Amino acid sequence: MPWPAPLFERAVSAPPVPAGLPLVIALTGFTDAGNAVSRLIEYVRDDLDPTPLVVYSNDVLLDYRARRPLVAFEQDHLTDYRPPRLELSLAHDAIGQPFVLLAGYEPDFAWDAFVQSVIEFADALAVASVTWVHAIPMPVPHTRPIGTTVSGTRSELTEAHSVWQPHTQVPSTVGHLLEYRFAEAGARVAGFVLLVPHYLGDTEYPAAALAALDSLTVATGLVFDGDALREENREYLLKVDEQMTGNDELTRMLEGLEERYDAYMAGSTLATPIIHTGDLPSADELAAELERFLASRPSGDDDKRGG
């Protein structure tokens, strides 16, 4: 292979793509609270079977030492090597509506070249809109709907669904840069930040993936079957309810977070959350995480976060 390797390769048997489709972007990266984006990617790849249009080069974009590929080992030999994937694909939702999907890992390198390539592909395909989702931890209770912060150029979505609108600076992701460049180009672009309970940020939290799917639905009209994720939530919550019975300390801590959340929402003139409460780890794990969070939270944090 000549060096440097090309940024991407076009799929040899790529299908024709109708003009005017929505572009959905799901990239794992700096933060993925509740594994929301990871589960979203897993869902679309397993259930929707997208057809690749463009495959990006790991050798150009990926830091292998930071995110090592998986190797399968069977007793005395290696049986599989599974490098991560970053692909632009054609997918269809649960009722057959087509859309363009950019899904996979967030590039470690060549952000400007990567973003330029995505914008050029979007222009060539004449996409109608661009929507991306990511998730951050916030001091909110799991017993309330997952809220979102919405940015971009689609004011109707911000007005309807953005419950927290801060003035701040944050470490950027390539998703932010994509949104920024698409907005500069005059595209209809929206970014949904899911506000996931802090103490669930490092867990598999199915409700976060459900909220990600719902965010895509309100922005694009696409329809997704989340029954498996909903059933996962229901089954887990039954077990958690059993473990929480009689746990007065945990109840008091949760009530404190609920009071802060309800007071903020009652005094807010912003939108209401889209949907979704979710499942939990064990009561002991939840109590420990809440205690750590509340102990480490500096005074005045309520005013800074507004949640």
Steps between C-alpha positions, in 0.01 A plus 500: 500500500637842413550739791319699613187287467189661350251652742221270381398241245172498312307173519522313170136389502349810662130541421354816344396757760192716447548873538352684794548242776580591862858443617531346848837515679591272792864509608647368825768720647582733787183432700231236457305509826292190550655355183220678315683535167666159522162335547350713222772382260450141612127533437525645150768252392330192642135585430512725192790333312635816330680466166842672492556779251840617629739328742748727678859392555595398853868541412441870434241587764543262796747502789534124546684527832225712652215280370642156439307266269368174645655162430323171575715230664394133511721291731816501285427709190344824381167467324389853420622859472237770534616851413258787560294630209420851381266495202260712301206275414151483359250372756124458530292555812239264646242591234742507207581870481856550368760720665875557484694385806849602614584268789802371688790634700593866527822555298813562704681669210434710188185665627497774236546255213237265643245778553561637152441157350171459689378841385593419140316166516196669655503760223535235228209305649294820548405400856200684637618529860783402735436367851750373754469375857737468795463467877653663808458434874289745701378522862145387420296209639422184307135532602445795267504513119837537330535861392688634200695807400444574132732710285531578132297693247154348555343741747173305509682203653687715751180671613313172533762270651793689658453492879845636588660786305832587667761762417822302528811360335549125476760267345385445143429179317512446126120512518520860615732582212267330252205701636701823487612445140156389385348809660758719323393339173136584565382144565204401716697350787409404857707355782330326792691471829337243728519598869556163666496450879855539625496182707397295195755652265736202511230235475306337218190720517239393242282805557783720369501309171121527485523875554759516220261321264216732600718805436566373149129440450393854595770646274454277195166319516681165489338215693697256716390185679627531855297215647805296599653796683170577671466140615856512632405804706184341637672179606786682665276743686306213654821369653609846612164566667546186705849608608393855585217397732565632848822683404431830677843650430473443127146636500610823669784554255276443200239733644766770525584471132131489411432818696779685319379375162134583567583845632705577191231373261223684688689830467610442143340653193691261276378181337401180676699176461418273208456178705647217694597377832726202518663220689759489773789306642453336840374710788839479673683615186253782451529615860880496480502700177253754638700540820821557301332750274329699774816504712712628211255762374630849590270752666315714250485217245124541475542847358774398257319201355143622522372140515 
